[in-house]
Amino acid sequence: MNHSFSLAKLLKKANVDVYFIKHHNAYMVNPPWTKRSFKGRINTTIECLKKEELKVMSLDVIYQTVIEYLYYDPYLYNETAKLKYKMNDIKGLEHIVYTCPSRKNETITSSYDKLICTICNQNMHFGSCGKLDNKGIKHYLDISKELIKREHQKDPSYTLSAL
């Protein structure tokens, strides 16, 4: 048996209701890349797996249900919710989005509500919906990921480091 199913076995054996609480957009209001908060709304939802349901579910179904209930993508959620945030300085975001989308190199700095390439001066404006130039931050993270993959393929000893 896969070790991942240990959780499913525990939930089934515990014979209790299991609650899943999600705070939608807490990530956007208090992003991990800054000590500042962005005033905005946080929606909370609660899902429950009743002990009676758990008794008749297979371990595989319990496990998949838990994965489904726990999965959360703040950017995807805000695509439909379109919640807005009061702007604040985005200093620190350049440590997450550090690749210029035009030049494909690590030359980004921040200036209040913009990320700026220090070589080509491309500006990416951080809007009140938590997007850079109307694209989710994930778009820019994917660009960075591709750059890292490409660099590592060229040179297997390639590493990233922070100051």
Helices and strands as residue ranges (DSSP letters): H 5-14, E 18-24, H 26-29, E 43-49, H 51-56, H 59-70, H 74-81, G 93-95, E 108-111, E 114-117, E 123-125, H 137-154
